[in-house]
Amino acid sequence: IADITDSYPVLFSQMGALGPADSTTYYFGQYPITPTGVEATHGFNIKYPFTLIGVMIAVGGNSTAGSTEDSTLQLRNITQGTSTSIGTFKTNGSSTSIATTSINGLNIPVAGTDTMCWQFDAAAFATNPVSMQMRLYSIWKRTS
């Protein structure tokens, strides 16, 4: 991430272990709630206008790593009723390794009045991950 002036890292962690079902959407964001299919339960608001400029997703702790199909991460703007694709990532972390994906060069503005959450669109897995734990490190640049 080239420009970190007036930028802020924010960590999001899911609590509990997730066994994602094929082609299912999950929402997360508010700690310590396990991801669910209900976006409003996971909403967060940063209170200032920011632009999302990068994320790093870490998946590990899986009791079954699962296969390597790409799942999709999106930023869900609950207030606006829209989702913006961030990129794809692997969910095949294991109890002894962490699968990480970094996505840089983002330019996704968010109003200070908007409530958001993260949207995880699970792949149609050949082998589903079991007891998956996910951390998402996000970098936000204040825009005013």
Residue pairs with C-beta under 8 A, 6 or more apart in sequence:
1 7
1 53
1 54
1 104
1 139
3 53
3 141
4 139
5 141
6 141
6 142
7 53
7 139
7 140
7 141
7 142
8 50
8 139
8 140
8 141
8 142
9 137
9 138
9 139
9 140
10 46
10 137
10 138
10 139
10 140
11 135
11 136
11 137
11 138
12 28
12 29
12 31
12 118
12 135
12 136
12 137
12 138
13 31
13 32
13 133
13 134
13 135
13 136
14 28
14 33
14 34
14 35
14 133
14 134
14 135
15 31
15 32
15 33
15 34
16 34
17 61
17 63
17 130
17 131
17 132
17 133
18 26
18 34
18 35
18 131
18 132
18 133
18 134
19 128
19 129
19 130
19 131
19 132
20 26
20 71
20 91
20 120
20 122
20 125
20 128
20 129
20 132
21 122
21 128
22 122
22 123
22 124
22 125
22 128
23 121
23 122
23 123
23 124
24 37
24 121
24 122
25 37
25 119
25 120
25 121
25 122
26 35
26 36
26 37
26 119
26 120
26 122
27 35
27 36
27 37
27 38
27 39
27 41
27 42
27 76
27 117
27 118
27 119
27 120
28 34
28 35
28 42
28 117
28 118
28 120
28 134
28 136
29 42
29 43
29 44
29 116
29 117
29 118
30 41
30 42
30 43
30 44
30 117
33 41
33 42
35 42
35 120
35 134
36 42
39 76
39 78
39 117
39 119
40 78
42 117
42 118
43 78
43 115
43 116
43 117
44 115
44 116
44 117
45 112
45 113
45 114
45 115
45 116
46 110
46 112
46 140
47 112
48 112
48 142
48 144
49 109
49 110
49 111
49 112
49 142
49 143
49 144
50 109
50 110
50 112
50 140
50 141
50 142
50 143
51 106
51 107
51 108
51 109
51 110
51 140
51 141
51 143
52 75
52 86
52 106
52 107
52 108
52 110
52 138
52 139
52 140
53 104
53 105
53 106
53 107
53 139
53 140
53 141
54 102
54 103
54 104
54 105
54 106
54 138
54 139
55 73
55 86
55 87
55 102
55 103
55 106
55 136
55 137
55 138
55 139
56 100
56 101
56 102
56 103
56 136
56 137
57 73
57 89
57 100
57 101
57 102
57 103
57 134
57 135
57 136
57 137
58 93
58 98
58 99
58 100
58 134
58 135
58 136
58 137
59 89
59 90
59 91
59 92
59 93
59 98
59 99
59 100
59 129
59 132
59 133
59 134
60 93
60 94
60 95
60 97
60 98
60 99
60 133
61 93
61 95
61 131
61 132
61 133
62 91
62 92
62 93
62 94
62 95
62 129
62 130
62 131
62 132
62 133
63 95
63 130
63 131
64 127
64 128
64 129
64 130
64 131
65 92
65 93
65 94
65 127
65 129
66 91
66 92
66 125
66 127
66 128
66 129
66 130
66 132
67 92
67 125
67 126
67 127
68 90
68 92
69 90
69 123
69 124
69 125
69 126
70 88
70 89
70 90
70 123
71 88
71 89
71 90
71 91
71 120
71 121
71 122
71 123
72 85
72 86
72 87
72 88
72 89
72 120
72 121
73 85
73 86
73 87
73 88
73 89
73 103
73 118
73 119
73 120
73 121
73 136
74 83
74 84
74 85
74 86
74 118
74 119
74 121
75 83
75 84
75 86
75 108
75 110
75 116
75 118
75 119
76 82
76 83
76 116
76 117
76 118
76 119
77 83
77 84
77 110
77 114
77 115
77 116
78 114
78 115
78 116
78 117
79 111
79 113
79 114
79 115
79 116
80 114
83 119
84 108
86 103
86 106
86 108
87 101
87 103
88 101
89 99
89 101
89 103
90 99
90 101
91 99
91 122
91 123
91 129
91 132
91 134
92 99
92 129
93 99
93 129
93 132
93 133
109 143
110 116
118 136
120 134
